[in-house]
Amino acid sequence: MNSQLTLAAVLSAVFVSALVILATRAFPFLLFSRRNPPRIICFIEKYIPPMVMAILVVYCLKDIRFESKPWGLPSFTALAFTTVLHLWRRNPMISIFGGTIVYMILSRML
């Protein structure tokens, strides 16, 4: 079996992948361009992002050891910083990167 890929095979794989990604991105816009989305889609759009964020917070805090140094200080400080930053700027990317930077600095220092 020949394990070398030709340029044509690689380019065709990239092309097919690009088409699949484009189709999955365009599908909702094509489907709902002439009518309103169903109520379940509106529900998902409104409530799923906060639920996912809450699950991620719980997941990030689940392995904190309170009985040994630094007693979860980097995690809770970064969580508080992220919350304040998000309430102040209302920008998820700034909040995520800011909280991550604070956590990484504190976890290396403590």
C-alpha positions as CSV (number, residue, x, y, z in Angstrom):
1,M,0.0,0.0,0.0
2,N,1.4,3.4,-1.0
3,S,1.4,5.7,2.0
4,Q,2.5,8.8,0.0
5,L,-0.2,11.3,-0.9
6,T,-0.2,13.1,-4.2
7,L,-0.7,16.8,-4.4
8,A,-4.0,16.2,-6.2
9,A,-5.3,13.9,-3.4
10,V,-4.4,16.5,-0.7
11,L,-6.0,19.4,-2.7
12,S,-9.1,17.4,-3.3
13,A,-9.4,16.5,0.4
14,V,-9.0,20.1,1.3
15,F,-11.6,21.1,-1.2
16,V,-14.1,18.6,0.0
17,S,-13.5,19.6,3.6
18,A,-14.0,23.2,2.7
19,L,-17.3,22.4,1.0
20,V,-18.6,20.4,3.9
21,I,-17.7,23.2,6.4
22,L,-19.3,25.8,4.1
23,A,-22.4,23.7,3.7
24,T,-22.8,23.2,7.5
25,R,-22.3,27.0,8.1
26,A,-24.7,28.1,5.4
27,F,-27.4,25.5,6.1
28,P,-29.2,27.4,9.0
29,F,-29.2,30.6,7.0
30,L,-30.7,28.9,4.0
31,L,-33.2,27.0,6.1
32,F,-34.5,30.0,8.1
33,S,-34.0,32.8,5.6
34,R,-37.7,33.1,4.7
35,R,-39.3,32.2,8.0
36,N,-38.8,32.5,11.7
37,P,-36.9,29.7,13.4
38,P,-39.0,27.3,15.6
39,R,-39.4,28.0,19.3
40,I,-37.0,25.3,20.3
41,I,-34.2,26.9,18.3
42,C,-34.9,30.3,19.9
43,F,-34.8,28.5,23.3
44,I,-31.5,26.9,22.5
45,E,-30.1,30.1,21.2
46,K,-31.0,31.9,24.4
47,Y,-30.3,29.4,27.2
48,I,-27.6,27.0,26.0
49,P,-24.6,29.4,26.1
50,P,-25.1,30.3,29.8
51,M,-25.7,26.6,30.7
52,V,-22.5,25.6,28.8
53,M,-20.5,28.4,30.7
54,A,-21.9,27.2,34.0
55,I,-20.8,23.6,33.2
56,L,-17.3,24.8,32.3
57,V,-17.0,26.8,35.5
58,V,-18.0,23.7,37.5
59,Y,-15.6,21.6,35.5
60,C,-12.7,24.0,36.1
61,L,-13.3,24.2,39.8
62,K,-13.9,20.5,40.4
63,D,-10.2,19.5,41.2
64,I,-9.3,22.3,43.6
65,R,-7.6,21.0,46.7
66,F,-8.6,23.1,49.7
67,E,-6.5,21.2,52.2
68,S,-3.1,22.2,50.7
69,K,-1.5,25.4,49.5
70,P,-2.6,27.6,47.6
71,W,-6.1,26.5,48.7
72,G,-7.7,27.3,45.4
73,L,-6.7,30.9,45.5
74,P,-5.6,31.1,41.8
75,S,-8.8,29.6,40.6
76,F,-11.2,31.7,42.6
77,T,-9.2,34.9,42.0
78,A,-9.3,34.2,38.3
79,L,-13.0,33.4,38.5
80,A,-13.7,36.7,40.3
81,F,-11.5,38.6,37.8
82,T,-13.3,37.1,34.9
83,T,-16.7,37.9,36.3
84,V,-15.8,41.5,37.1
85,L,-14.2,41.9,33.7
86,H,-17.2,40.5,31.9
87,L,-19.7,42.6,33.8
88,W,-17.5,45.7,33.0
89,R,-16.7,45.1,29.3
90,R,-19.5,42.6,28.2
91,N,-17.0,41.0,25.8
92,P,-16.6,37.2,26.2
93,M,-13.2,37.1,24.5
94,I,-11.7,39.8,26.8
95,S,-13.2,38.0,29.8
96,I,-11.9,34.6,28.8
97,F,-8.4,35.7,27.9
98,G,-8.2,38.0,31.0
99,G,-9.2,35.3,33.4
100,T,-6.9,32.8,31.8
101,I,-3.9,35.2,32.0
102,V,-4.6,36.0,35.7
103,Y,-5.0,32.2,36.5
104,M,-1.7,31.3,34.7
105,I,0.2,34.1,36.4
106,L,-1.2,33.2,39.9
107,S,-0.8,29.5,39.4
108,R,2.9,29.9,38.5
109,M,3.6,32.4,41.4
110,L,1.9,30.5,44.2
